[in-house]
Amino acid sequence: MVLLCIMALATARFELDTHAQNRTLVAAIWSAFTMNLCEIFWGLGLSGTMNLPARLLNFVNAMYFIMLCSTSFFWFVFAEYLFRRRMPKHRITHVLLTAPLIALIVLLAVNASNGCLYTLESKSGGGFVQVRGNLYYFQHILALSYLILSVAVYLARRFSKSNSKHYLRKDEDKIFVCFSFPPFVCVILQIFFQN
């Protein structure tokens, strides 16, 4: 988290190609910082190290997934600025781009009443055990949808010979690969190896 703070402060002073690139990269880093902060409180509350009520833990978990989705979204926007130098201007495109985030927020709100994603059961000695619901993995898919989309768009552009206007310079290629693939792989591993 200290490194994320240093990265955010350094990136805010660093001159990328456009001001929009700077803003979205800084927003992605701060979202990742907040996501990790939520992850710490989730782990401390779930284990019983901190005595947190179930409602607060549910809120922390919801914030974690919203911040994961936000980080993924801001990275997607940054990648679009990197590749295309602009974002699409069509209103319908903007609505479609916000759909996964809105769907995730609705799903997290619904989970509070029906446990479709997970429920928390108290365990003896303090803390909770998370019991997965039927839609448990759907929250991960929604939260990672922008990262999945940015990787798919990158691969399509990278290996498309007919689309030369999206050809990346070597430094842009390295930036995207280094900052997209490792987090993507690690988040996938985290889904399957929760503890």
Secondary structure, 3 states (H helix, E strand, C coil): CHHHHHHHHHHHHCCCCCHHHHHHHHHHHHHHHHHHHHHHHHHHHHHCCCCCCHHHHHHHHHHHHHHHHHHHHHHHHHHHHHHHCCCCCCHHHHHHHHHHHHHHHHHHHHHHHHCCCEEEEECCCCCEEEEECCCHHHHHHHHHHHHHHHHHHHHHHHCCCCCHHHCCCHHHHHHHHHHHHHHHHHHHHHHHCCC
